[in-house]
Amino acid sequence: MFRLTIYIISFCSFLPIFSMNLKIGLLRNVNTKSVDIFTENSYQIKSSNFDKIHEFSKNDKLRFHVHENKVSFKLNNVTIGTFDTIYLKKLNNDTTSFSIVGIKPSFNKRSYYDELIVFSSKGELTLVNKVDLEFYLIGVLESEVGLNQTKDFYKVHSIISRTYALKNQYKFIHEGFHLTDLVNCQVYKGKMYNHKNIIEAVKETRNLILVDENMDYITAAYFSNSGGQTNNVEDVWIKALPYLRSIHDPYSMDGQNYVWEKKINKKNWLNYLQRNYNFPTDNYVAVNSACNFKQEIRHKYLIDWVYKIPLTQIRKDWKLKSTYFSIYDNGDGFLTFKGKGFGHGVGLSQEGAMKMIDLGYDFLDVLRFYYTDVHLIDRRMRDFYLID
């Protein structure tokens, strides 16, 4: 039923490495005013409006802080000056890293590969990690997935996270970077564990991406647990896509986030429906339907399409784990929402993928199961296929 076409031509191994840098906006949920920077290797400090290049080594301390909507910095407690933009650049192509420690406000050290760009915006520091795509993916997997997973599961996530990054690489370009480090893109906390399986999984899937029949990057959506059935993408977002179709997903059943339950005051529930959707709360049949709603398979709307009450909005307003729930009237003034799954339900179920791999499937089997009729290609060959 589902097909994953693999286009990996043998001469890809002779193509240039074709490394790619991304600019990641760091600490986007922190109103950063002042930070200290430390490095494991030597760096150069440059700016567009000063000629002198300062070298910065492991034993030095660099402090950036906002001053009159510019960036002022000190090197070993000596003030160097105030500038529009400052660049922390590598001295060579070796693997290097630096650390950021929050001064105002205070936050714990975070380490990152490659380079740093600093400028001021609206009275705050904007910190941008200019990082090789593959190093970025290591950080994403360490942040999004964590430790103690199989290498094949990390391979799955490497491919979909790489595809997601390339698909969305211009999402925040108007703010001076490509992606953020938050959940509105992919969680990225930099260099954390140096976990062997993660590093090897990223390396062994280097450059592999998922594309559709037009060779466009797919929307590589993923979430925690499907509850036994994934969602059609148009039932959650707007546009229908041929590779994000609802499927029966037995592998997510009995996972950690397979079922959930929440009690809601019946009066509050009906008032919500009346206030937001002009729901006829004086109609016994309608009220009974709203308080005894059942989903054997996933629905798009509460009750039916006549009332046009989207389950996605209900999930958001009531902070539910998923849209895949049924409602039971307890007769005591409360309703019990019994749900399945965790997340939006579109694309790949992380817990389902883990289960598949535990059962002996490999990372290609997982991608084939959750994404319908997509192609796995080397990103260096994408232009070749587009021209062809």
C-alpha positions in Angstrom: 0.0 0.0 0.0 2.8 2.4 0.9 5.9 3.0 -1.2 9.3 4.6 -0.4 11.3 5.0 -3.5 15.1 5.3 -2.9 17.2 7.2 -5.4 20.7 6.9 -4.2 22.9 6.7 -7.3 26.3 5.0 -6.8 28.3 7.9 -8.0 27.0 10.1 -5.2 29.9 8.9 -3.1 32.2 10.8 -5.6 30.2 14.1 -5.3 31.8 16.9 -3.3 30.9 17.0 0.4 28.8 20.1 -0.3 28.6 21.2 3.4 25.9 23.6 4.3 25.6 26.1 7.1 22.5 27.2 8.8 21.9 30.2 11.0 20.0 29.3 14.2 18.6 32.0 16.4 19.5 30.9 20.0 17.7 31.4 23.3 14.7 33.0 21.5 12.6 32.6 24.7 15.1 34.6 26.8 15.3 38.5 26.8 19.1 38.4 26.7 21.0 41.6 27.7 24.5 40.3 28.6 26.4 37.0 28.1 29.9 35.6 28.6 31.5 33.5 25.9 34.2 30.8 26.4 35.8 28.5 23.7 37.5 25.2 23.5 39.7 26.4 20.6 41.0 29.7 19.2 38.7 32.1 17.4 38.8 35.4 15.6 36.5 38.3 16.6 35.5 40.5 13.6 33.0 43.2 12.9 31.9 45.1 9.8 32.8 48.5 11.4 36.3 47.9 12.9 39.4 46.8 11.2 41.4 45.1 13.9 41.0 41.4 14.4 41.1 40.1 17.9 42.0 36.5 18.6 40.2 34.7 21.4 41.5 31.5 22.9 40.5 28.9 25.5 41.8 30.9 28.5 40.1 34.2 27.5 36.7 35.5 28.5 34.5 37.6 26.2 31.5 39.5 27.4 28.8 40.9 25.1 26.1 43.3 26.4 23.6 45.7 24.9 24.5 49.4 24.8 22.3 51.9 23.0 20.9 49.3 20.7 24.4 48.1 19.7 26.7 45.4 21.0 29.5 46.3 23.4 32.1 43.8 24.3 34.9 43.3 26.7 37.9 40.9 26.2 39.4 39.8 29.5 37.5 42.7 31.3 39.0 45.3 28.9 36.4 47.2 26.9 37.1 46.9 23.2 34.2 48.9 21.8 30.6 49.1 20.6 29.6 47.7 17.2 26.6 46.9 15.0 27.4 43.2 14.5 30.1 41.0 15.9 31.3 37.7 14.3 33.0 34.9 16.3 34.8 33.1 13.5 36.8 29.9 13.4 40.5 30.1 12.6 40.5 26.9 10.4 38.2 24.2 9.3 38.7 22.0 12.3 35.8 21.0 14.5 35.4 23.8 17.2 32.9 24.8 19.8 32.1 27.7 22.1 29.9 28.1 25.2 27.4 30.8 26.3 26.8 31.7 29.9 23.9 34.0 30.8 24.8 37.1 32.8 21.6 39.2 32.4 19.5 37.2 32.9 21.4 34.4 34.4 21.3 31.0 32.7 23.4 27.9 32.7 26.2 27.2 30.2 25.2 26.0 26.7 27.8 24.8 24.2 27.5 25.0 20.4 29.6 23.9 17.4 31.1 26.3 14.8 30.5 30.1 14.9 28.5 32.9 16.5 27.0 36.1 15.2 25.8 38.8 17.7 23.7 41.9 17.0 21.2 44.0 18.9 17.5 44.1 18.2 14.9 46.0 20.2 17.3 46.5 23.1 18.2 42.8 23.4 21.1 40.7 22.1 20.3 38.4 19.2 22.6 35.4 19.3 22.9 33.4 16.1 24.8 30.0 15.8 26.2 29.7 12.3 26.6 25.9 12.2 27.1 23.1 9.7 23.8 21.4 9.0 25.0 18.0 10.2 26.3 19.4 13.5 22.9 21.1 13.9 21.2 17.8 13.4 23.2 16.2 16.2 22.0 18.9 18.5 18.4 18.5 17.4 18.4 14.8 18.0 20.0 15.2 21.4 17.3 17.8 22.3 14.2 16.4 20.6 14.8 12.7 21.1 17.3 12.4 24.0 19.5 9.4 24.9 19.0 5.6 25.0 17.3 5.1 21.7 18.4 2.7 18.9 20.7 3.8 16.1 17.9 3.1 13.6 15.5 5.3 15.4 18.2 8.1 15.3 18.5 7.5 11.6 14.8 8.0 11.1 15.0 11.2 13.0 18.1 12.4 11.2 16.4 12.1 7.9 13.1 13.8 8.9 14.9 16.5 10.9 17.2 17.3 8.0 14.3 17.4 5.6 12.4 19.7 8.0 15.3 22.1 8.4 15.7 22.4 4.6 12.0 22.7 4.0 11.8 25.6 6.5 15.2 27.2 6.1 13.8 30.6 5.3 11.1 30.7 8.0 12.9 33.4 10.1 15.2 35.0 7.5 13.5 38.4 8.1 14.9 38.2 11.7 18.5 37.6 10.6 18.6 33.8 10.9 17.0 30.7 9.3 15.4 28.8 12.2 15.0 29.2 15.9 16.0 26.8 18.6 12.5 26.4 19.9 9.5 24.1 19.3 8.2 26.5 16.5 11.1 24.9 14.5 13.0 22.1 16.1 14.3 22.1 19.7 18.0 22.7 19.6 20.1 23.1 22.7 23.5 22.8 21.0 26.3 20.4 21.8 25.1 18.3 24.8 26.1 14.7 25.1 28.3 13.6 22.2 26.2 10.4 22.2 27.9 7.8 19.9 24.7 6.4 18.4 23.4 9.9 17.5 26.7 11.0 15.9 27.0 7.8 13.9 23.3 7.9 12.8 23.7 11.5 11.5 26.9 10.6 9.8 25.5 7.4 8.2 22.5 9.2 6.8 24.5 12.3 5.8 22.7 14.3 3.0 19.7 12.0 2.9 16.3 13.8 2.6 12.7 13.0 1.8 11.0 14.6 -1.2 7.7 14.3 -3.0 7.0 13.4 -6.7 8.0 16.9 -7.7 11.3 16.7 -5.8 10.1 19.2 -3.3 11.1 18.7 0.4 8.2 17.0 2.1 6.6 18.4 5.3 8.3 15.9 7.5 5.8 16.2 10.4 6.2 14.0 13.5 4.7 13.8 17.0 4.7 11.6 20.0 1.9 8.9 19.6 -0.9 8.5 17.1 -3.3 6.6 19.5 -3.6 3.9 16.8 -4.5 6.1 13.8 -2.7 9.1 12.2 -4.4 12.2 10.9 -4.9 13.4 7.4 -2.9 16.6 7.2 -5.9 18.7 6.0 -7.9 17.7 9.1 -5.3 19.5 11.2 -3.8 22.2 9.0 -5.0 23.5 5.7 -3.6 21.9 2.6 -4.0 18.3 1.7 -0.7 16.5 0.9 -0.6 13.1 -0.8 2.2 11.7 1.5 0.5 12.7 4.8 -2.5 10.4 4.9 -4.4 8.9 7.8 -3.3 5.3 8.4 -4.0 2.6 10.9 -1.1 2.5 13.3 -0.9 -0.6 15.5 2.7 0.2 16.5 1.6 3.2 18.6 -0.8 1.2 20.7 0.2 0.6 24.3 3.0 3.2 24.1 3.7 5.5 27.0 1.5 8.2 25.5 -1.2 5.9 24.0 -4.1 6.9 26.3 -5.0 9.8 28.5 -8.0 11.1 30.5 -9.3 14.5 31.6 -12.4 15.6 33.5 -14.1 18.8 32.5 -17.1 20.6 34.2 -20.2 20.0 32.0 -21.6 23.5 32.5 -18.3 25.0 31.5 -18.1 22.8 28.4 -21.6 23.7 27.2 -21.0 27.4 27.9 -17.8 27.2 25.8 -19.7 25.7 22.9 -22.5 28.2 23.0 -20.2 31.2 23.4 -17.7 30.2 20.7 -19.9 28.3 18.2 -23.4 29.4 18.9 -24.2 25.9 19.9 -27.9 25.2 20.7 -27.5 24.4 24.4 -31.4 24.5 24.8 -31.7 21.5 22.4 -31.7 18.2 24.3 -30.5 16.1 21.3 -27.6 18.5 20.5 -26.5 18.7 24.2 -26.6 14.9 24.5 -24.5 14.6 21.4 -21.9 17.1 22.7 -21.7 15.3 26.0 -21.5 11.8 24.6 -19.3 12.2 21.6 -17.5 9.0 20.4 -14.6 8.5 18.0 -14.0 5.0 16.9 -11.9 6.5 14.1 -10.5 10.0 13.9 -12.9 12.8 13.1 -12.2 16.4 12.0 -15.2 18.0 13.8 -17.0 17.5 17.1 -20.3 15.7 16.6 -20.4 16.1 12.8 -19.6 18.5 10.0 -23.0 20.4 10.4 -21.8 22.3 13.5 -18.3 23.0 12.1 -16.6 22.7 15.6 -13.0 21.8 14.8 -11.4 19.3 17.1 -8.0 21.0 16.6 -9.4 24.2 18.2 -10.9 22.2 21.1 -7.6 20.6 21.7 -5.9 23.9 21.8 -8.5 25.7 24.0 -8.8 22.9 26.6 -5.1 21.9 26.5 -5.8 18.3 25.5 -3.1 15.9 24.4 -4.7 15.1 21.1 -7.9 15.4 19.0 -8.6 11.7 19.2 -10.9 11.5 22.2 -14.4 10.4 23.2 -16.6 12.1 25.8 -18.6 10.4 28.6 -21.2 12.1 30.7 -20.6 11.0 34.3 -24.0 12.3 35.5 -22.3 14.2 38.4 -21.9 17.5 36.6 -18.6 16.4 35.0 -17.6 15.0 31.6 -14.7 12.5 31.2 -12.6 13.0 28.0 -10.9 9.7 27.3 -8.3 10.2 24.6 -5.7 8.4 22.6 -2.3 9.6 21.4 -0.2 12.7 22.1 0.4 15.4 19.5 -1.2 16.7 16.2 -1.2 13.2 14.7 0.2 14.1 11.3 3.1 12.1 9.8 5.4 10.0 11.9 4.6 8.7 15.4 7.8 8.6 17.4 6.6 5.9 19.8 5.3 3.9 16.9 8.6 4.2 15.1 10.4 3.0 18.3 8.1 0.0 18.5 8.6 -0.9 14.8 12.4 -0.9 15.3 12.1 -3.0 18.5 10.1 -5.5 16.4 13.0 -5.8 13.9 12.0 -3.2 11.2 14.8 -0.9 10.0 14.7 2.9 9.5 13.6 2.5 5.9 10.6 0.4 6.9 9.6 3.1 9.4 9.8 5.9 6.8 7.9 3.8 4.3 5.1 3.1 6.7 4.4 6.6 8.0 5.0 8.7 4.8 3.1 7.6 1.7 4.8 7.5 -1.7 7.8 9.6 -1.0 11.4 9.4 -2.3 14.6 9.2 -0.3 17.4 11.0 -2.1 20.8 12.5 -1.6 20.3 16.2 -1.3 23.3 16.9 -3.5 21.4 15.2 -6.4 18.2 17.1 -5.9 19.1 19.7 -8.6 19.9 16.9 -11.0 16.5 15.4 -10.6 14.8 18.8 -10.9 16.6 19.4 -14.2 15.9 15.9 -15.4 
